[in-house]
Amino acid sequence: MPPASSVVTTASSASSSDISLPSSPSPSPQHSPDPYAFSSLDEINAAPPAKKKKPPNRGGTRARAWPNADEAVLLEAVAAYKEQHGRLPSRADLPAALAGRLPHINSEQAAKRLNALRQRYDGSVRRLRRGTVPVTDDDVRVFRLSKRIWEGVPKRTRRRPRAAPHHERRAFAELQQMYPCLAAEVEAIDARCGMPGFMRTAFQRIGDEQAAELEAQVKRQRLVQLKADARRAELKSLVLRTIVAGME
């Protein structure tokens, strides 16, 4: 870099004698050449603008930001529906509950927002127990509307399907004494299934709860059959008496 011999005066009319420069310029530190550095202002202006990275969309569809007014309208509609019908509206009932007040919202979006508002209400209740109250007017309004809807309503929990319990094999005679009607039905099915002993063996591992339920069903079916047989016998007797009376 050539040494500076003069200083260009600025717009404030400062003379070169007012500014003292070192006798020799300090050597610039040596830097490794930057492959991405621009050598002139023209190159910077000509360079294409850097592209902004978009945040990844992990939900498949971009979640719509709900205004506070829309949330209040949704909660008011659900609260009014509950007070009128005595229950919360299902997803299919949401359009009728809204009555066209949120035409840009479908039932699926409304149901998802209600789930989010329910979670927010549960969190507000927990914070309220610790002494933290809603701050803004919108938060207070949403909390009061949510309280009208979900106060005292237990939160739904997904139950995992229980695996069928494995029972030890019991003697057929023991089960026959406990569940006589069911045991007789099992013997009849076993005789017709073409695999002798298969149904008896499976019956020996049945649980008491399931066996008691099946025993009651078999008894009810037998009672229905007995009543039908009695009506059929009564009808046969009536027909026979009618024919005999006509012959006399």
Summary of the structure (lengths in Angstrom):
residues: 248
radius of gyration: 42.8
end to end distance: 145.2
largest distance: 155.5
contacts: 459
relative contact order: 0.05
helix: 54%
strand: 0%
